[in-house]
Amino acid sequence: MNSTKKVIIIGSGPAGLTAAIYAARADLSPVVFEGVQPGGQLTITTDVENYPGFPDGVMGPELMDSFRKQAQKFGAETYFKNVDKVDLSQRPFKVFVGEEEYSSDCLIIATGASAKLLGLDSESKLMGYGVSACATCDAFFFKDKEVLVVGGGDSAMEEATYLTKFASKVTLVHRRDKFRASKIMQDRVLSNEKIEVMWNSEIIEMLGDPSRKGLESVMVRNTVNGDEYEHKCDGVFLGIGHRPNSDLFKDSLELNSSGYIETKADSTETSIKGVYAAGDIQDHVYKQAITAAGSGCMAAIEAERFLESS
């Protein structure tokens, strides 16, 4: 496939696949490289209850499969392939997938961001079964339950504060004896009677069975004296931040200090004309499926207008 494509989309989730739907309907015959996690972060989410149009909720993988089928119906080509390298120095832009080389007049980047995890086997096994990396997505499932939040920065403070609207008790687990979060966020957390802090502590194991009750407890280690003990809980939220999947573009596009792709105001246009970024790769504020889908729509419309005018 060496002929130049009108649009190549890198990444799949709600942003990439919505961009594919709009681009395909505009007769741009987009090619989508879905990457290492086809469907994006929603594929590790069980119930999605906040996506409009699904009053009874929908499974994350099922929702992404519907996005994909809709894009394919209008002519988008989707491949479970990973892009290894890009050359954005001139148009057509070049995209390298293993030994294959593709070129495109326009590029939409929707590679998303990955939640930073603790790296435990039990954590990945129980993800979506009591373990979550998104309070705004999943807090509702923990009404009147006891949950833990891991972290000590602003992300953890935000997650903990939000969870108090639902959970009966929130415990922050932090490996040091002081937070690194901003003073205002710390004050908000420390003055909230629903929040307790487990200082000098780290989770070393998560216990439970996804086929039964899911997460039931965690093993905690004291980082000062090494003591280990079991702590019962109904949920664990990872508040240690996200890492944008932008390594491919660090030498060619403007990134902010955290590694997110910079886009122009009220636009998905990047620092290179004809290259657009949508979803969590450029959004470090909202990080929701619906906002990602919206920016995917914007990127496709901007790409169409760019191609018409060039």
Secondary structure, 3 states (H helix, E strand, C coil): CCCEEEEEEECCCHHHHHHHHHHHHCCCCCEEECCCCCCHHHHHCCEECCCCCCCCCEEHHHHHHHHHHHHHHCCCEEECCCCCEEECCCCCEEEEECCEEEEEEEEEECCCEEECCCCCHHHHHHECCCEECCHHHHHHHHCCCEEEEECCCHHHHHHHHHHCCCCCEEEEECCCCCCCCCHHHHHHHHCCCCEEEECCEEEEEEEEECCCCEEEEEEEEECCCCCEEEEECCEEEECCCEEECCHHHCCCCCECCCCCECCCCCCCECCCCCEEECHHHCCCCCCCHHHHHHHHHHHHHHHHHHHHHC
